[in-house]
């Protein structure tokens, strides 16, 4: 039961999330990022919110736009702008199909130029996973079976080329012809290791969304194995996620990423629930709470916002990035739903207060990050290959879904 004290917090969070989603995030992407000249969406706006018109267009940006507007079609089915959300989703879907799919070898390219021509053709498994996540969501929103077939095709490509049948899990990156690359890194910040938490987390979310609309027995087995990998290999004794591994799942990094910890807390539980495995649901709820508790003990600054990470040498990156705050909002509400402990609801309210005060930009969207003194850092994109409406848009939609009717 929800206490009387919780009611005002619930209503405020729900109302604020609705206004932020429908009045800021979604309009920003429709109004400022639609490329009417070359199709799809522009590749970048800088930290000063200036359009960089001829920027390359990344697959992560485009698949995340597709997922966000497709999900908005379902969550905001009765909203007057729903037709616009569907149009934006369809625009993204068609652009990805026309420009990112390798019709000869299968899979999605990493990057095309502003004209839609491939410029970086590697097959990062992280990106293939986001293709599945987005195509499955577009199918769920529209019933377009072409999208479901594209999701299934990407799933089969991952299983054929990336799945480690001997040791479990997925290898990171391949060239256009599906030969394993020497440089496997997702970005310059990452360690060059064969397996990563980050890729496995997003394969997990992709397989979960695909299984929600395609009840395939092999997919169910692979989703179960993924959940167990997190429970038994990636989540460590200190209730954080290890980030990098070799083929044998030997840990190759001691960095702590608080945003990933709290994001995984609710994604793991969601995967177990979609799979419908009672034993894994219990275990996933247990690790969800442990991850959130560890974040609370080690990852919050005095304002109740999540610092970025603790480095291998023990030093802290105390900047406040947009996406960990968004994931914290969901992770805390999920912990409240598990325990009915109002302290988690207050945590969510505290993070939301920080987001409103320091991260939401009056010009639209959210800033990438602020310093520990709450100064906006404008050297990083407002929108771009990694700055998309997925984390903050999804957080708002999760708030609406989880608090509906309360």
Long-range contacts (C-beta under 8 A, 24 or more apart in sequence): 1-340, 2-340, 2-406, 3-342, 5-342, 6-342, 6-345, 7-406, 9-345, 9-346, 9-348, 9-349, 10-345, 10-403, 10-406, 12-349, 13-333, 13-348, 13-349, 13-352, 13-399, 13-403, 14-399, 14-400, 14-403, 14-404, 14-406, 16-352, 16-356, 17-395, 17-396, 17-397, 17-399, 17-400, 17-403, 18-396, 18-400, 20-360, 20-392, 20-396, 21-72, 21-76, 21-393, 21-396, 21-397, 21-400, 22-76, 22-79, 22-81, 24-360, 24-364, 24-365, 25-365, 25-366, 25-389, 25-392, 25-393, 25-396, 26-68, 26-69, 26-72, 26-81, 26-85, 26-88, 26-389, 26-393, 27-364, 28-364, 28-365, 28-389, 29-65, 29-68, 29-69, 29-88, 29-365, 29-383, 29-389, 30-84, 30-88, 31-364, 32-364, 32-383, 33-65, 33-383, 34-88, 34-91, 35-114, 38-114, 38-115, 38-116, 39-95, 39-98, 39-99, 39-116, 40-91, 40-92, 40-95, 40-99, 40-116, 41-65, 41-91, 41-92, 41-95, 42-114, 42-383, 43-114, 43-384, 43-385, 44-381, 44-383, 44-384, 44-385, 45-381, 45-382, 45-383, 45-384, 46-378, 46-381, 46-382, 47-367, 47-368, 47-376, 47-377, 47-378, 47-379, 47-380, 47-381, 47-382, 48-378, 48-382, 49-361, 49-363, 49-364, 49-365, 49-382, 53-114, 54-113, 54-114, 55-114, 55-384, 56-111, 56-112, 56-113, 56-114, 56-119, 56-120, 56-385, 57-99, 57-111, 57-112, 57-113, 57-114, 57-116, 58-110, 58-111, 58-384, 58-385, 58-386, 59-96, 59-100, 59-108, 59-109, 59-110, 59-111, 59-127, 59-130, 59-131, 60-126, 60-127, 60-130, 60-385, 60-386, 60-388, 61-383, 61-384, 61-385, 61-386, 61-387, 61-388, 62-92, 62-95, 62-96, 62-100, 63-92, 63-96, 63-108, 63-127, 63-130, 63-131, 63-133, 63-134, 64-130, 64-134, 64-388, 64-389, 64-390, 65-92, 65-388, 65-389, 66-92, 66-93, 66-96, 66-134, 66-135, 66-137, 66-138, 67-130, 67-133, 67-134, 67-137, 67-138, 67-390, 67-394, 68-388, 68-389, 68-390, 68-393, 68-394, 70-134, 70-137, 70-138, 70-140, 70-141, 70-142, 71-137, 71-141, 71-393, 71-394, 71-397, 72-393, 72-397, 73-141, 73-142, 74-140, 74-141, 75-397, 75-400, 75-401, 86-141, 86-142, 89-138, 89-141, 89-142, 90-142, 92-134, 93-134, 93-135, 93-138, 93-144, 93-147, 96-131, 96-134, 97-146, 97-150, 100-131, 101-150, 102-176, 105-176, 105-177, 105-178, 106-153, 106-154, 106-157, 106-178, 107-154, 107-157, 107-174, 107-178, 108-154, 109-176, 111-385, 121-175, 121-176, 122-173, 122-174, 122-175, 122-176, 122-181, 123-157, 123-161, 123-173, 123-174, 123-175, 123-176, 123-178, 124-172, 124-173, 124-186, 125-158, 125-162, 125-170, 125-171, 125-172, 125-173, 125-174, 125-199, 125-203, 126-172, 126-186, 126-198, 126-199, 126-202, 128-154, 128-157, 128-158, 128-162, 129-158, 129-199, 129-202, 129-203, 129-205, 129-206, 130-202, 130-206, 131-206, 132-158, 132-206, 132-207, 132-209, 132-210, 133-202, 133-205, 133-206, 133-209, 133-210, 136-206, 136-209, 136-210, 136-212, 136-213, 136-214, 137-209, 139-213, 140-209, 140-212, 140-213, 148-213, 148-214, 151-210, 151-214, 152-210, 152-214, 155-206, 155-207, 155-210, 155-219, 158-203, 159-218, 159-222, 163-222, 164-195, 164-247, 167-247, 167-248, 167-249, 168-225, 168-229, 168-249, 169-195, 169-200, 169-229, 169-233, 169-245, 169-249, 170-195, 170-199, 170-200, 170-203, 171-195, 172-196, 172-199, 187-386, 190-244, 191-243, 191-244, 191-252, 191-253, 193-244, 193-245, 193-246, 193-252, 193-253, 194-245, 194-246, 194-247, 195-244, 195-245, 195-246, 195-247, 195-249, 196-243, 196-244, 196-245, 197-234, 197-241, 197-242, 197-243, 197-244, 197-245, 197-260, 197-264, 198-243, 198-260, 200-226, 200-229, 200-230, 200-234, 201-230, 201-260, 201-263, 201-264, 201-267, 204-230, 204-267, 204-268, 204-271, 205-267, 205-270, 205-271, 207-271, 208-267, 208-270, 208-271, 208-274, 208-275, 211-274, 211-275, 212-274, 220-275, 223-271, 223-274, 223-275, 224-275, 224-277, 224-280, 226-271, 227-268, 227-271, 227-272, 227-275, 227-277, 227-280, 227-284, 228-280, 230-264, 230-268, 230-287, 231-268, 231-280, 231-283, 231-284, 231-287, 235-264, 235-287, 235-290, 235-291, 238-294, 239-287, 239-290, 239-291, 239-293, 239-294, 240-291, 240-294, 241-291, 253-312, 254-312, 255-309, 255-310, 255-311, 255-312, 256-298, 256-299, 256-309, 256-310, 257-308, 257-309, 258-295, 258-298, 258-299, 258-306, 258-307, 258-308, 258-309, 258-324, 259-306, 259-308, 259-309, 259-321, 259-323, 259-324, 259-327, 259-328, 261-291, 261-294, 261-295, 261-299, 262-291, 262-292, 262-295, 262-306, 262-324, 262-327, 262-328, 262-330, 262-331, 262-332, 263-324, 263-327, 263-330, 263-331, 264-291, 265-289, 265-291, 265-292, 265-331, 265-334, 265-335, 266-330, 266-331, 266-334, 266-398, 269-334, 269-338, 285-338, 288-331, 288-334, 288-335, 288-338, 289-335, 289-338, 289-339, 291-331, 292-331, 292-332, 292-335, 292-344, 295-328, 295-331, 296-347, 301-372, 303-350, 303-354, 304-347, 304-350, 304-351, 304-353, 304-354, 305-350, 305-351, 305-354, 306-351, 307-372, 308-369, 318-371, 318-372, 319-369, 319-370, 319-371, 319-372, 319-377, 320-354, 320-358, 320-359, 320-369, 320-370, 320-371, 320-372, 320-374, 321-368, 321-369, 322-355, 322-359, 322-366, 322-367, 322-368, 322-369, 322-387, 322-391, 322-392, 323-391, 323-392, 325-351, 325-354, 325-355, 325-359, 326-355, 326-391, 326-392, 326-394, 326-395, 327-391, 327-395, 329-355, 329-395, 329-398, 329-399, 330-394, 330-395, 330-398, 330-399, 330-402, 333-398, 333-399, 333-402, 333-403, 334-402, 337-402, 365-389, 365-392, 366-392
